[in-house]
Amino acid sequence: MNSYFHVHGYFMFLLVAYLHITAIAAIEVGDNVCMTGYIMDIFCIDLGVLLDNRQITTLEEPENHSFHCLFDESVCYNSGYVVLGEKDPKTSLHCLGLRLEESNVVIDTGRAAGSGEKSTTHITCRTCTGDASKPVSGYKATVKGTVKDLGDGSSGVLGQPMLNNIELLDFEVGCGEEDGIVVRNIEGECKILPSGKTPPSSATPSFVSSIAPSSKLITQQVESTSPTHPSSTSSRPSISKILSESLHPSSSPFESLAPSVSIQPSVRPRSGEPSQSRVPIASTQSTLIPTSNKPSNTNEPDASSPDCTTQFCEKTLSDKYLLRYILNVEDATITMEAIYDGEAWIAIAFSEDENMSGSDAVIGSPELGDIPQKYRLLAKTPVIDSAVQVMSEEEQTLINATIEVIDGQTVMKFTKPLKEPGQIEIQMGLNQMLWAYGSSNTLSYHAQRSPFTLDLSSSDAEVDSAAPSFELSLAPSSVSSQIICKPWPDAAWLQPNFCSNRFVDGLSRPRGLHIEHTTGEILLVERGASRVVRLVPGNDDANTVTAVALSETEDLGLNHGIELAGGYLYASSTTKVYRWLYVDGNAGETEEVIVGMQSGGHFTRTLAFDVNGRWLYVSIGSRNNSDPDSSRSRIRRFDMSAWDGIKPFNYDDDGELFADGLRNEVGLAFDSHGDLWGVENGADNLQREDLGGDIHNDNPSEELNRFREDQAGQSWGYPYCWSEYCLPQENGGSGIKGANTQWAWPSFLNAGYSDEWCRENTNESVMSMPAHSAPLGMTFYKWQDLSQDETCAGGFPRGMNNYAFIAFHGSWNRDPPTGYKVVFVPMDSDGNPTHLPIDLFRHAGDGAKWPDPGIRPVDVQFDSCGRLYITEDKTGSVIQVIYHGSYLDSFEPIETDVADGASCVAPEQSIISPTENGFTSVPPTQSNTSGTEDPDYSSNEPSSNPTPELSELVRNLVNDRTSNSLQLVVYWPVHLMLLLFQIIL
């Protein structure tokens, strides 16, 4: 399942599932009830995906949530538990059911019900006390208890009824008809029904009030202006029962459950001056239902409803959050007061589709100043510190906007136009909105948030939402135009319609990069500082990015590898792989996962997880330029589901050999077909007299390798063999075999490793790339149609779907230099290359090397919007590459000399014929600049090389076999005799 559905699909359902499940008549406070379903922690419900496998949507597959995560991880068990309702066959998502008060009962019973055995999909339970016959994941139970309350009236998790005095039994026990309930999705709503009286899914039971997002609600807004503090302590507000327009006359009567509150009304100014006394939020009920047994006529205005155009109306959002508002008809604006019972940042957001992403928000924090600002929520989850983009100065149109703390309460006030260009319009009807507050004044992950509906249709006054006074004062804008490219570096060349930004600089040799698509977080390893840092966009300037160091990762020698899987952050030093529980941008305690990796030689230890998060692949490079064997140079993989979480794996003893004979496979990435790919750094200083002597300038090639599962454990040749990129034709090499041909390394020729042995006993790379380019990072572009998603901009076009992108760090011993760029390899839908590498981002001037201080790309990754990020360790920057066209564009590249001047004409490689684009395979362009020859070099065996005449004949035979048939018959014997005569002499 892709990350786009994880976020958008999940939150769309979650908001629908939250809609007034508490507006029910199936249960009441004090009832003894029973329910059977999966037990889920609230943390993972709010997270949207499972902590132990972030590829799985929480409400879609609760059966895959491990007992270990439910009951051993503090972030889960401290959040509380919910028993889930039935699964909706249309959405494949479970309804939210009942909250369970006694978490200790759930933990004790759950640990006993869970297995301590190893799992093929999850980390083994470390605390659960169950035996091997019990499940490792998916806790389903029968829960009995007493209804303590019906929720707080919000549409979040706290809006669900709570049970206390609970008892958990095996799910096979089930519930009886007298106390059994089910939670089922009926006509888009999750409703609580008696289990013995469950109607067909198409029917709406008469005893349950039905409300859809588009229903017109009959509500009574209570005027409350500057109320006095009640003498009694504030109590939790009782649930408001809501009568829908679609309620059948046969529905049961409703009673108001709101507490009796003495309110002293007084008219507040429309400018919304703050109250100087504490507002008793918990005692203020905003939505009361008429107590008459006769259903109300929804076509007639309620005489008791206040006019929200002349006085403030109120809406209680939670037991700590109150919203007050008034419509200003003449000005076409709305004045709002958000009052939070505590000190923290607070937010009110306006939405079109009930999703956080794509919403416009007003956010205030005393820490950021006394004036709240308008933001756009851009990321795919409500993680405030990495999901907001402050609107431009021209769009900051709030009037009389203030944020202050009064008597321990945070009060945010503002007046906002109803209609503004490029922003979500506030309708004279139902408006989908969201609220949130933090755990402190510092913008970070919310402490609580929830969607709600604000009904502004009750006013008889007609508001001119198109008042020109606001239209004229604002410049047109749109979310998709917010990413403005400020080209950097100045000397960069990119393909048409692409642009490179400096996303962040000042880092200490940034190396490995990881971008989590479900959260939008960007993490990288600073080799110079030996730590992991998290890149956080600025609160006041979306173009300002701060690198936040994760202190738990420091002083461990981290230098390159980084991954995030199953709720854990992984990173590597030269000798060890570590991990940390990673929650809300914070790393927990350090755990050693793999030890025993040899030091010396190539220092990187690249990490890669498969799509299921089960297998961890670790690549280690050679100790020397050419080792005596391949024992160091390989990829091993580790089954993380088999780890006990205590004793670390030993690299050589416990890791399964996945691929052997890889000199330095630094970049690793999985494609959309589940195959692992890698890019290999070839050896240096290659000389073979029979192939031209010093041939190091263009050989061995750097390799693009694909490791299929059926090749597990096989060898790719190192140190015995190497791959050709471009051999001098005058010496017969490339004229016969060509790029990607396997040859024996010179020091092994006398040890039984011949060219023929290499070609028969080792795997050939998929593609040869220019020698000494030093590929260090790679990734695949997995295109999504985000053309209608205004929260994304700058993503790469559809025409580049499935393409491989590779970062070339650049050569140190080649003349002329090569690399220092990012290239892409076109792929077809089956995952096969259709063309040689093509430059995407490179130096625009003469030569491959950039002017001082230089650019040396290391790793490449795409974010969820399809923008490319490049780490480079020369200037300590992260570069963002964006596309200025449409997501739906095809793509026709400009071809360049990707080889940066090979000293010979490299032959064409055997590339799979293109099937989905117009590319044709072409060899690297010949350069006028030849490799520098060693003036002191002289061959002691000139006779071992073919004569120039023979080489010319061979080239003619290859290039034009028909015209050379006469030479083959007449002249070949003569040349053969001359060759033999030369050898004898």
Secondary structure, DSSP 8 states (H G I E B T S, - for coil): --HHIIIIIHHHHHHHHHTTTTS-SS--TT-EEEEEEEEEEHHHHHHSEETTEEEEETTT-GGGSBHHHHHH-HHHHTT-EEE---EETTTTEE---EEES-HHHHHHHHHHHSB-S--SSS---SS--B-TTS-SB--EEEEEEEEEE---SSSSGGGS-EEEEEEEEEGGG---TTTBEEEEEETTEEEEEEGGG---TT---TTS----TT-----B----SS----SS------------TT--TTS------------------TT----SS---GGG----B----SS---TTS--TTS--TTTS-EEEEEETTEEEEEEEETTTTEEEEEEEESSSS-EEEEEESSS-STT-EEEEE-GGG-SS-EEEEE-SSS--HHHHEEE--GGG---EEEEEEEETTEEEEEEEEES--TTS----SSEEEEEEEE-SSSS--S-SEEEEEEEE-TT--S---TT-HHHHTTS----GGG-----B-STTEEE-TTEEEEEEE---SSEEEEEE-TTT--EEEEETTTTEEEEEEE-SS-TT-EEEEE-GGGTTS---S-EEEETTEEEEE-SS-EEEEEEETTEE-S-EEEEE----SS---EEEEE-TTS-EEEEEE--SSSS-SSSSSSEEEEEEGGG--SSS-EEHHHHSEEEEE--S-EEEEEE-TTS-EEEEE---SS-EEGGGTEE-GGG-S-EEEEEE-GGGTT-B--TTTEEE-S---GGGTHHHHS-TT-EEE-GGGGGGT--HHHHHHHS---SEEE-TT--EEEEEE------TT-TT--S---GGGTT-EEEEE---SS-SS----EEEEE-B-TTS-B-S--EEEEEE-SSSSS-STT---EEEEEE-TTS-EEEEETTTTEEEEEEE-S-TT---------TTSSBSS----------SSS--------B-S------TT---S-GGGS--HHHHHHHHHHHH-TTTTHHIIIIIHHHHHHHHHHHHH-
